[in-house]
């Protein structure tokens, strides 16, 4: 689809809304297409919304969108864009997966927005393809589907598969589509209409730099936090981290208190607890396995630490 001018207009795109889909991510794609039609003074794109049963589908914001058709009403589509969001593993049904396989076998372009790469991978249509998805879900999905090459980028196009990690990256994806099919002039006009002046490359990272997240340029602090983020399951001792980055334990303590108002030990623990919270909310792994994956030696210690930080037990996140 990308780079090919349609043989006829309007080009039809089918958006498959999965319960819990990201409303922001979905509308960021749709508005780009609407403004392209307006700026071109021609219906370049036409879209239809479908869902498994048809009718209303609730988004992750608990707002409902009316879809035009059910899966059985649309037996074939040229381009299918799957829109997902929270807990994609809970949305898998035989009808949904079968429909995605059917469209792939018909030769449709399959697009994945936000966490939809998990659903497409579960349908078996992503094996041997590169893809991207929201950074929070990327690692667990990569472990579940090792035949899919998942990367943390804003847009990935691999033959008849394309994907973006959700939110504003949907706008980036549609602007890229408009550019490749109709030129930079039209894409720029659309971006201006949407007051979007920061053009991003496909390979740009999904997250802000650690330097900006920490609001510090101190290289020792950045190196220390990077080590912590890379060693969640088997946490390093704080003196080990200091040794790795070439400063004293005392200097590391001083840096964390100055820039982050926390001790390195407390910051590291909070990082692991935040990771555990995400895993509890987004995966079906047991509380015990999550506590181990996040570097806690015992379930009781994990539960006490979690309750102290979030004022609830881990089991209450589900």
Order of alpha helices (4+ residues) and beta strands (2+ residues): beta-alpha-beta-beta-beta-beta-beta-alpha-beta-alpha-beta-alpha-beta-beta-beta-alpha-alpha-alpha-alpha-alpha-alpha-alpha-alpha-alpha
